[in-house]
Amino acid sequence: MDMETSEKIQGSGILQLFASLLIPQSSCTAKVANVIAEVAKNEFMRIPCVDAGLISPLVQLLNSKDQEVLLQTGRALGNICYDSHEGRSAVDQAGGAQIVIDHLRSLCSITDPANEKLLTVFCGMLMNYSNENDSLQAQLINMGVIPTLVKLLGIHCQNAALTEMCLVAFGNLAELESSKEQFASTNIAEELVKLFKKQIEHDKREMIFEVLAPLAENDAIKLQLVEAGLVECLLEIVQQKVDSDKEDDIAELKTASDLMVLLLLGDESMQKLFEGGKGNVFQRVLSWIPSNNHQLQLAGALAIANFARNDGNCIHMVDNGIVEKLMDLLDRHVEDGNVTVQHAALSALRNLAIPVVNKAKMLSAGVTEAVLKFLKSEMPPVQFKLLGTLRMLIDAQAEAAEQLGKNVKLVERLVEWCEAKDHAGVMGESNRLLSALIRHSKSKDVIKTIVQSGGIKHLVTMATSEHVIMQNEALVALALIAALELGTAEKDLENAKLVQILHRLLAEERSAPEIKYNSMVLICALMGSESLYKEVQDLAFLDVVSKLRSHENKSVAQQASLTEQRLTVDS
């Protein structure tokens, strides 16, 4: 219907006349509803239909027993609701949604074509009613639409139009967090996997993927999907599509491998697929890493990072040669610099380096050298993971910490990144690595390198971080500097106003006990420097310290007594 016709209809008052013709007993009711459905296909006619008072009589007709009346009424209401806030509001006020859901429930098991057509129209009407409207979607969910639609899908999976409608509905509803609990209590996982196995066409599979992705964010559903055999389907798609350069196949390979990685984000689903490192799935994912397909390399590395979420898995993987595979992968991306692959491989190495027993093995496999090749990277995500990996590797590994801490190139880059104001993550990790190099090496040479590269001021700033763990790491490193190389660092510590900062940390009520303790240890260590000691005397530290003697934390109270003695003896 064109603009002109719709304007004529609007001007003629015929819509108001229709309202009076929509009576259940009349023989022309279905025809009138059909005309309204056609008129409402035109977006300019939807509000006039509402204004003419058509919604209430149409919703009344949903109680009819006549299948044709129901069909045309469903179409009319669905078209009026399409992209129309006014249409939806009116149907909501008239209570249309509940009646339609009740119909879906009672007609659900009947599989003749006419009934399936009606079910399809009703599903479509609910979609138009709630599409992209959170509160109406939540209303449908509260009315229990999800179990009903899942049941529909199971019974009518042979009917393409109805199946498609259900999938669109799931895709819309699955965006809402509140829907996931409901989905998890149905057998949606089983139904979708069953349907997926039957699909040959790319478009149909893509529709199912669009529902699977949001649903798989829920851990309970992840496990259900794994148990329903989704992983086998995904692996098969990867195998079929890996060498194709057709756009559809490349897209499907990406979707399948991304979904695979998502399933591994759940602890239970991940552990089930790991099967002690013997599992077929784990082995297949391993084979993605050396492949020539960037998308698969990426998914493989991300999958390993996800498998590496507990010590047992990490130890098993390192003992079975995963580190060499990841280092080979990184090597292939030093020059062409595929950032996502670099980031994923470094994430995996970082996680694998967490268990104590893995550190020495990974160090002797040459992981530090492999990682240092990326020092020149200008990409913050890569910098961030590189720093985290090195920090994990040197934890309690004195020799490695000393070797890295004497590496001037590395230390200079860290000092530069400590000033990366736009990238808080990189800045924080650089500070933490600087401190770790000192704490784990306890080496004079490392401290000298850091002083020469201008790193001291950053460690002092780090002592004022909002994260207690970082403050602590900074204070311990500074205490080691004061104990081992105070002469070398003296000037920088003065310029960075360390003594004033320590006074503030001790005077502040909210400082954590360990911060107070380590600040006092540091004060005592600084007394070996004449100029710093003079600053301590000028700031009346005795007052703050003697107050801490009665601190509820025993260690703090004891350290306060010791510090007070040192301050009194030396003054």
N, C-alpha and C positions, 0 to 999 in steps of 0.2 A: 504494500500500500504506500502511495507516495505522499509527500507533504500536503499536496493540494487536497487530496481526498480526506486526509486526517483532519485538516482544518475545517473542511465542510462538515464532517461528522460532528466535530466539536461545536460548530456554530448552530447546528440544527436541533440541539436539545435531545437527540436520539439516545444519548448515553443515559440520561435520566429516565427515559422511557424503558430502556433495557432493565433498569433496576426493578421496575414493577413487573417485568415479564419473567424474572428469575424466580419462579415459584415451583416447588417440588412437583405439584400435580400436573403442570402444563406439559403438553406433548412437544412443545417447541423449545423447552428449556435447554436441551443439549445443543440445539442449533444456535441459540442466543449466546450460550457460553463459548461456543466455537467462534462466533463473530467477535466476541470480546477478546478471545485469545489472539485472533488475527490482528485486531486493532492495536492490542498492547505490544505487538512486535515492534511498533513504532515508538521510539523513546519519548517523543513529545506527547504521546497519548497516555502515558502511565499515570501522571498526576491527575489529568482530567478524569480518568477512570476512578481514581480514589475520590476525587471531589464530587463525582456524580453519585457517590454512595453505593458503588458496586461491590465493595469488599464484603460487607456484612452478609448480603444475600448469597454471595458465592460461597462463603465459608459455611453458611447454613446448608447449602447443597452438598457439601462433603458428607452429610449424613444420609444422602440418598442411597438406595439399594441398586440403582440403575447403573450398570457399568459404563455405558456411553456418557451419561451425565457426569459421573466421577472423572472420567478421562478428560472431558472438555473443561470441566471446572478446574481440575489440576493444572491443565495447560494454561488456562486464563490466569489463575493466581500466580503460577510460575513466571509467566511473561510480565505480569504487572510488577512482580518483585525484582525483576532483573535489573540490577544496577540502580534501583530506585529506593531511596531511603524512606520516602513517603509510603510507597507500596508495602515495604516490609513492616513499617510501624503499624499500618492499618491491619495487616494480617496478624501481627503479634497481638494487637488489642482485641481482635475478634477471636483469638484462640485457635487459629487455623493449624498451627504446627502439631499440637497434641493429637488432633483428629487424624491428621495424615500419618503420624507415627503409629497410631492405633491400627489404621488400615494396613500399614506395612506389616505389622505384627500378625494380624489375623489372616492376611492373604499370602503370607510368606511362603507357605509350603505348596501352593497350587502352581503347577508348572505349565498350564496351557498357554498358548501364545497371547491370547487376548489379555489374560491376567498379567503376563510378564510385561506387556506393553504398558498396562496401568501402573505396575510397580515402578517401571522405568520413569514414567511421567512424575509419579509421586517423589521419587528420589531426586529427580531434576528440580522439582518445585522446592524441596528442602534445601537444595544447593543454592538456588537463586535467592532463597529467603535468607540464608545465613552467610553467604560468601563474603569473606574478608570482614565479617562483623563479629568481633570477639564475644560480645555479650549474647548475641543470638546463637552463636555456636555453643557457648556454654549452656544456654537454655536447652538446646537439643540434646547435649550430652547429659544434662540432669534428667531429661525425659527418658533417657535410656536408649538413644538412637544407635549407639555404637554396637551393642550386642545384636540388635536387630539387623543392622546392615551386614555384620559379619556372617550371620546366619543366612541372609539373602545370598551373599556371595557364594557360600558353600553349596546352597541348593541350586542356584541358577548359573553355575560357572559355564554352562554350555551356551548361555545367551550373551552374545558379545555386547549388545547395547546396554543391557542391565549391569553386566560386569563392569563395563567402562564407567557407568554412572556411580557404582559403588566405589570404584577406585578414586574417582575425582572427589567423592565425598570424604573418603579416608584421608586423601591428601590434604584437604582443607582442614579437617578436624584435627589431624595429627600435629598441626602447627601449635595447637594449644597444649600447654603443659598438662592441664587438668585431664586431658583426654588419655594420656599415656597409661595411667593407672587402670582406666577402664579397658583400654585395648589389651593390657597385660593380662586381664582376667578372662579374655576370650581366647579362641583358638585361631586368632588372626594370622599368627606366624605360619601355622600349618597350612591355612587356606592360601595365603599369598605364595608360599613356596610351591604348593601344588599347582597353582595357576601359572606360576613362573615357568615351571618345567614344561608346560604345554605350549608356551608361546614361541613362535618361530620369528614373528615380525619384530623388527627393531623398535617400532613405535609403541607396540603393546608392552614390550619388555621395559621400555623407558618409563611408561606410565606406572608400572609396578615398582620400578626403582624409586620413583618420586614419592611413593608411599613408604617404601622400606627405609629410606634414609632418615626421615624425621623419627620414625618409630624406633629405629635402631639406636637412637640416643638414649633410650631407656634400658637400664642394665638387665631388668627382668626379661624384656623382649629380646635383647641381644642373645641371651641364653636360649630362649625359645626358638629363635631363628636358627641358631647353631644346631639345636636338637632336631629341628625340622629338616635339616639337610641343605640349608641355603649355601653353606660354604662350598660344598661339592659343585653346586651350580655355578658359583662365581669362579672357581678354579677352572671349570670347563670353558667358560666364556673367555677367560684369559688365554687359555691354550688355543682356542679357535681364532682369536682376534690378534694375537701378538705380532704376526708378521704382515698384517693387512695395512694398506695405507689409505683405505676408504674412510671418509670422514666419520660416518656412522660407527664404523668398527672402532676407530680410535676413541670416539666419545664413550662407547660402551665399555671398552677396556678400562678407561679411566674410572668410570662409575663403578665397575665391578671391583677394581682393585682398591678404590677409596672406601667402598663399603666393607671390604674385607678388613681394612685397617680399623675402621670404626667398630666392627664386631670385637676386635682384640682390645678395645679400650675397657671392656668390662672385666673385672677380676675373674669371675667364674667362667665366663665364656672363653677368656684367654687361656686359663689354666686347662680347661677341657680340651682346647685345640692343641696345646703344647704337648700333652700326653708324655710327660717326662722327656721331651726332646726327641721322642721316637716317632711322633705322630706324622702321618702322611701329609697333613696340612702344613705343619712346621717345615717339613723337608721341601715341599713344593714352593713355599714362600722363600726359603733359602735360595732356591734356584733362580729366583727373580733377580737377586743382587748382581750376579755376573752377566745378566742378559744385556742386550744392546739397546733395549727400549728404556728411555729415560723415565717414563711413567712407572714402569715396573721396578726399575732400580729404586725409585723414590718410595713406592709402596712397600717394597721389600725391606728397605732400611727403616721405614716407620714401623713396620710390623715387628721387626727385631727390637726396636726401642720399646714397643708395647709388651713384647714377651719378656723384656728385661726389667720387669717391675717387681721381682722378688729375688732374694739372694740365690735360692736354689736354681732357678732358671738361668741366672747370670753365670753362675759357676759352671753349670753344665755347658752353656754355649761357648764360654771362653775355652774350656777344655776340649771342645770339639771344633776349634779352628774358625770360629765366626770372626775373630778379630782380623785375621789375614784377609778374609773376604771383604770386610768393611774398609780396610786400608787400601786394598786394590781398587775398590770403588772410588774412594777419595782421590786416589792417584789419577784416575781417569778424568777427574773434574777439577784438577788444579788449574789447568790452562783454560779450558772452555768455560769454566766457572758457572756450572748450573747451580744456582744458589739454593734451590729447594732440595736438591740431592745432597749438596754439601751439608746443609742444615740437618737433614734427616740422618745422615751417616754419623755426624758428630753427636747428635742426640743419642743415638744407639750406643756409641762408644762411652759417652758420659754415664749412661745408666749402667753399662756393663762394668764400669770402674768403681761402682759403689761398694761391693763386697771386698773386705780387707784382703782375702786370699787372691783376688783377681789383680790387684794393683801391680805387684811385682811381675806377674806373668805378662801383663800388658806393657809394662815398661820395657821388659826385655824383648818383647816382640817389636819394639820400635814405635809405639803409638805416639810418644811425644814428638818424635821427628816428623811423623806423618801429619800431625796436627799443626805443628809450627809452620808448615808450608802455607798455611792460610792466614798467617799473621798480616799479610799485605791486603787482606780482604777489606773492602770498604762497606760491606753489608752488615749492618748491626745484628741481624739474626744469627749470622755466621760467627761474628765476633763473640756474641753472647755464649753460644754453645762451645766455641773453642776455649773460652775462659773457664767455663764450667767443667769441661773435660780435664783440663790441666789441673784445676783445683782438686778434683776428685782423685786424680792419679797421684798427686804428691802428698796426700793426707797420710801423715805418719811415715813417709818415705824420705828420710833425711838426705840420702845421697842424691835422689832425683831432685829434691827441692833445692839442694845446693847447686847442682848442675844448671837448673833452669834459672836460679836466682843470680848466677854469674853471667847469664846470657844478656849482654848489654842491649842487643836489638829487641829482645822480648821486654826487658824492663822499661826501655824507652817508650815502646809502644803502649805498655800498661799505663805509664804516666800520662801519655797523650790521651788514652781512653778514659782516664780518671777525670778528664775535663769534658767528657761528651755529654754536655748538659741536656741535649735533646733526647738522649737515650739512657734513661735512668737505669735500665737493666744492665747495659754494658758498663756504665759508670760503677754501679754497685759491685758487679763481678770483678772488675779490674782492681778495685780497692781490696776486695776480699782475697784476690790472688796475691797481691803485693804483700798483704799481711801474712798469708799462708806460707809464702816463700821464706819469710823470716822465722815464723813460728816453728815450721817443720825442719828447717835446716840449722837453726841456732848458729849461723855461720857469720863470722866477721866480714868475710869477703862479700857475702850477699848484701849485708847491711851497707858496706861501702859502695857497692854498685848502685843500690837504691838511693843512697844519699847523693852520689854523683849525678844520677839521672833526675834528681829533683823530686823524688817520691815522698819525702818526709812530710811535706805540708798536707799531702792527701791523707796520710795515715792519721794526722792530727784532726783533720776535718771529719774523717770517718768516726772518730771517737764521739762525735756529736750527732751521729745518725739517729733516725727515729727507730731503727731496729736494734734491740738490745744485743742480739747475737753479733751484729756488725760492730757495735760499740766495743763489745768485749774483745773481739778478735783484734781490733785496733789497739786497745789498751795493753793487751798481752804482748803484741809485737813491739809497741813503744817501750815497754818495760825491758824487753830483750835488748833493744837498741841502747837503752840507757845503761844496761848492765855490761854490754860487750863493746860498744863503740861510742861512748858518750862524747868524747872529744871531737870525733868526726862530725857528729850530728848536732852538736850544741847550738851552733848559729841558726840552723834551720828550725830547730825546736823553739828557739827564742822568737824568731820571726813569725812562726805560726801561732804564737800566743798560747803555747801548750799549758803553761802554768795557770793562766786565767781560766782556761777551759776546765782544767781539773778542779779549780776552786768552785766553779759553777756546778760541776757534776756532784761535788760533795755537798754543796749547800742546798741543792734542789731536793725537795721532799720526794718527788716522784722517781728519782733514779733507782733502778733495781739494785738489790743488795750486792750482786756480783760486780756491778759497775762501781759502786762505792768502794768495795774491797780492792779491786784492781787499780782504781785511781790512787788509793793510799799506797799501795805497793809501788806504784810509779813515782809518787812524790818522794818516797824514801830513796828510790834509785837515782832521782835527779839531784840529790844532795851532793853528789860527787862533782858537780859542776858549780864553780864559784858564781858565775853570772846567773844561772838558773836558781841557785840556792838563795841568792839575794832577792830574786823575784818572789820566792816562796815566803821569805821573811816579811817582805813588804805587804803581802796580802793577808796577814793575820789568819793563817791556816789553823793556828791552835784552837781558835774559837769553834770552827766547824768540826774539827777532828774530835775535840773533847766531848762535844754533844753526841758523837756517834759511839762513844764508849758504852752508852746504855741502849744501843740498837738491839732490836729483838733477834736479829740474826747473829748467832754466836761468832762466826768467822769475822763478820764486820766489826763486832765489838772488840774482839781480840786484836785485830789489825789496827783498830783505832788506838788502843792502848800502846801498842808497839810504835806506831807513828808518832803519837804524842810524846813518847820518851825520846825518840830521835829528834823531834823538833825542839824539845826542852834542852836536851843535852847539848845540842849544837848551837843554841842561840846565845 
